[in-house]
Amino acid sequence: DTTRFIFFYYNKIYTTIYSEEKQNIFIYKRHLKNEHLAIATKLFNADLLLLDSTRQVMDFDERKETYSDLAIDNHGNFLFARETKKGFRDNNSQLNIFLHKKGVDSFKNYSISLNGKFIEEVFIKVDNLNKQYIVNSFYYGKARGSIEGLFTSLIDIDGIRSIKAVYNAFSDSLRAKLNSSDQSGFVFDNLSVRNIFVKKSGGFILTAENFYTESLFNNNWNRQYYYNYIPSSTSDYYLSNPYYYGYRPANRYGRQREQSVRHYYDDIVVVSLGSNLQLEWNNIIHKKQYDVDNDNYLSFSTMNAGQEVHFFFIDKDKNKQIISNHSIFPSGEIKRYPTLKSVATGYGFMPRLAKQTGAKEMIIPYTYLGSVGFAKINF
């Protein structure tokens, strides 16, 4: 396959994912050109034998439409979401789910009613255990309002059961847990869905992180300004910041502006929904992390240990990195385990990029003296 794109254009074209049982390897391309979105896919088995191949071209208005990442189930079927808004600055008011069955030429289009509400950033989870697709997004009551709660929809893999769609409003108690000093409607606006853990009962546990960035233009930058800077906006964390792609715009004299991006990764919100999609409980794992121009050592990873889910993230103790280990149980109770420490100095661990490789085993990448290594941790 060949793709041509301009130098400064967003160049994440090809993506590789795999099914939960790791028997289906899925490679797909999404490329935008001349108001058309080209989607091409290749499905392989574990021996890299080609099982299915598709190519689809859709009309695309990048000012009003957003497509989610693709997700694949254990049967080799894949799906993705399209969100549509009425105006460029509005939230999304229309949701469509496109499902492709292996060996079928066409897509099945599910139009999910939002009942006059608005959503942003759809996250799809394949629940192979209960044979359903879980669609989640935070919702807004007004086109340019603030997040009010969680929108969830269930789609049956076999297409037999009817589509479920439920809105769960966030309570004042959750607002107080997240930020007791701010009772405004903006408390939830920086939440981003990170992961979903399915239950045998048909429900699931969802984790989200309070994440945002701010741009600092440093023509007259100094340390005092750095530590006393108060962000004026928390909305520049989508695609509006060109620095994410290695490009810093030049000023009128042809020189690059001295711009820095400060990354914030704060509290983790955990909510549990039952098979009826009603909210069972919620809780908060508190953390505050930030860095400038580099977020490799921020955020968190999870390890599913069956009866509990562990959360790993970096704390700093006297300029040394300490990996915190919190756990949450099916009841919503949070337990804080002893931290993971290294006797050697100079190691920079990156929990966000960690992978679970066994029932109680994690591989965590790290940096040391300009090199990259991997640490295996057994619990």
N, C-alpha and C positions, 0 to 999 in steps of 0.2 A: 504494500500500500504506500502511497505517496501523498504528502500534504505540504502545500506551500503556504507560508504566512509571512506577514510583514514583520520587521525586526522587533518593534516595540509592542507587538500585539500579544495578548494573553496566549501563552503557548503550551498550556496543559492540554494536549490533544489526545493522547493515548492513556488508557487506564487498564490495569489488570486486577481482577478480583477473583474470588473462588467461593464455592458453595460451602455451607457449614460442615458438611461431612468430608470436604476436600476431595471430592471425586469429579468435580466440574471446574475447569479453569476457563475464565471468561475474559476476553480482551475486547475492549470497545474503543471506538474513536468518536469524538464529537467535535465538529469543526464548523464555525460560523463564517459564511462568506456571502456577500451580496444579499443580505436579509434572508438567507436560507441556512437551516441547520442540518448538516449531514450527520447521520448516525450509522456507523458500520460496526458490526459485531462478529466475533469468532468464538465458538464454543468448542472446547476440547475436553477429552476425558483425562484421567490421571496418567495415561500413556501418551498424551499429546496427539491423539487421533482426532481429527476434525469431526464434530458431531452436527454442527449447525452453523449457518452463516447468513447474516441479514445485512441489508443496506436500505436506509430510508432517508428521504430528504423532506424536510418540513419548512413551511413558511415560518419566519421567526422575526418578531419585533423585540429587539433587545431592550427597548425602553419600557416595555409593558409585560414581558414574559420572562420567566425564570424556570430552568429545568433542574431537577434534583439529580443526584448521582444515581447510577443504575444499581439494582440489587438483584441477586440470582438465588433461586431456591435449589433444593437438592435434586429436582427433576430436570434442571437445565432451563427452566423458564425464567425470564427476567422482566423487570418492570421499572418504571420511573414516573415521576410526577411533573406536571407542568402547572405553574401558578401564573395567573393572569391578573393584572391590575388595570383599572380604568385610566389612571393618569400616572405620569412618571414618578411623582412624589407620594402616591397613595400606597396603601398596603394592598395585598392581593385579595381579590374578591371572588375569584373563580379557581377551582381545583379540578384537574383531570389526572387520572392515573392510566398510563398506557401499559398493557400487559402483552407480552409476546410468549406464546407457547412454542416449545421446541418442535421444529418441523413444520410449522404453520407460517405462511407468507405474510399474513396481515397482523395488525395489532388490535387488541380489544381495548376500547376506550371506556373507562368508567368516569362519569361526571358526578362528582360528590357535592351535594348541596351544602353551602355554608350558612344558610338561613340568615342572610343579611349581615353576617360578621365577616371579619377579615383575618388573614393569616400571613405568616412570614416564615421562610426557611423550613420546608417540609423534610422530615427525616423518616425514612422507610426502614422497617425491620422485618425480615422474613422469619416467621414462626413456623419452622418445619414440624415441630412437635405437635402443634395443634392445627396444622394445615391452614394457616391464614397469613395474610400480610397486615402488618401494623403500620399505620400512617399517623405520625404525630407532628404537631406544629403548635407554637404559641399563637393565641388569637387575640384580636383587638375588637372592641365594641364599635369603634369609629374608624373611618378611613385613615385618619392621621392621628389616631389616639395612642394609648399606651397598652402594654400587655395586661390582660385581665386574667388569663388562665391558660389551660392546656386543651387543645382540640385533638381528639383521637378518633380514628376511623379504622374499622376492621373489614377486610375483604377476604372472602373465602377463596382458597387456592383452587378448589374445584368449581367455583361459581354456583354452588347450590344454595347456600345460605344468603339471605339478603344482607346488604351492606349496613353496618352499624356506624353511627356518628354521634359523638357525645362531646359536650363542652363541660369541663370542670374548672370552675372559678377558683382562683387562689384566695385563701383566707387571710384575714388580718393577722392571725397568729403566725402564718408563714412569712408575711411581710415584716413582722417584728423580729422574727428569727434572722431574716436575711439582713435587715438594716433597721435596728430599733430607733435610730435617730432620725430616720426619714420615713414619714408616713404618706408621702405623695404617691401618685400613680406611676411614677417612673422607676420604681424600685426593681421591677422585673424586666425592664427593657433591654438589659444587656445579657440576658440569659441565652445560651446556645446549647442545644441538645448534643450530648457527647456519646451516650450509649444506652442500650436497652437490653435488659435481661428478662427472658421469657420465663413464665412459670408453667408447671404441668397443668395447673387449673385453667389456663387460658388467659390469665392476667399477665402483668409484667411490671418490672421496676425500671424507671427512667431516671437517668442522671443528666444534669445540666450544669453548666459552669457560668459564673458571672465574668464575662470576658469583654474587654473593649480596648481600644488604642487611642492615643492622641498624638498629633503631629506637633513637633517643636521646631520652629524656624529659628536657627541659632546665629543670626547675623551679629547679635550682641549677647551671645549666650555666656552665662557664668554659673558657677556652682550654686550661688544663692538663689538665682532664678530657677534653677533646676529643682531644688528642694522645696520651693515655695509656690511652684506653679499650680494653679487651680484650673482644671479642665473646663472649657466653656461648652464643649459638646462631646457626646459619647456616641455619635452616629457614624463616625468615619471608620467602620470596621468591615465594610463589605468590599467593593472593588473600586472605591473612589480614590484610594491612596496609591498612586503609581509607584511609590517606593517599594511596594511588595514585590515588584517584578524587576528590581534592580535599576530602575530609571528615576533619576532625580531631575525635575524640570529646571531648565536654565532661566536666569533672569534676563532682563532686556539688554544687559551688557555682555551676554553670552557665557557668563560664568554660572556654575551650578549653585543653587541655594543650599546653604548649610542646614539641611533638614534632618532631624532625628525623629524616630517613632518610638514612643514609650508604650510597652505592652503591659496590660494588667490582666492577671488571671487570679480571680478572687474566689469567693465561697462556692462550694458544690451543693446544689439542690438535688435531693433524692425524693422521688414520689413513687408510691405504689398504687396500681390500679388493679381491680379484680376483673374477673371474666365478664362482668356486666359493664365494664369500663367506668365504674364509679371509683372515686378517690378513696383509698383505704387509710393511708397515712402519708405524712411528709416529714422530712427532717433536713438539717443543714450540717455539713462538715465545713467548719470555718477555716479559712486560710487566706493569706494576702501575699501575692507575688507580683513583682514587676521587674522589668529590665528595659534597657534602651537598645534598640536596633538588633536585638537577639532574643528570641523566645524559646530557644532549644532546651533550656533547663527549667522551663515553667510548665504549668498545667499538671496533669496527673494521668496515671494509668490505673487499670483495675485488674483484679484477679478473682475469677469466680471459683470459690472453694466449695460450692454445693450448698452448705448450710449458712454461708455468709459470703459477702463480697468485700474484698479488700481494696482500699484506695491508697495509692502511693504517690507522694509528692515531696518536693524539696522544702525543707526549712533551713534557715541559716542560723548557726550558733557560733558567735565569735569568728565570723567570716569563713566558717567551715560548713560544708554541705552535710546535712543530716536528712535521711529519707524517712519521712513520717509514714506510719502504717496505721490507718484507721479502718475499721470494719463495720459493716451494717448488716443486721440480721433481718429475717423475714418479718419480724414484729416491728421493725423500724428503729430498734435500739442501736445506738452507736457505741462501739468499744474502741478505745485507743490502746494499741499495742506498743511495746517498747520500740524506739526508733532503730533504724538500721544505720550503723556507723562504720566508717572505714578507718583503720588505724593509720593509713598513709594519707598524707596531704597532697593537694594538687590534682585530685581527681574531680572531674565534673560530670555527675550523673544526669541522665536525660530520661526520667521516668515516663514522660509523655510518649516516647518512642518504644517503650518496653512491650514485650510480647509474652503471653502466657504459653508455655511449651509443655506443660504437664499439669496433673491434678493440683499440685502444690509447688510448681516450679516457674520461675520467671527469668527471662533474659533481658537485661537492662544495658543499653549502650552507654558508654562514657568517653570522655576525652581526657588525655593526659599528655602533657608536653607536646601538644600539636598532633598527637596521634589519636585514632579512634579505636576503642576496644569494646569488649562485651563481657558483662559480669553475669554469671549464673547464680541465682539465689534459690535455695531449697528451704521450704518452710516446714 
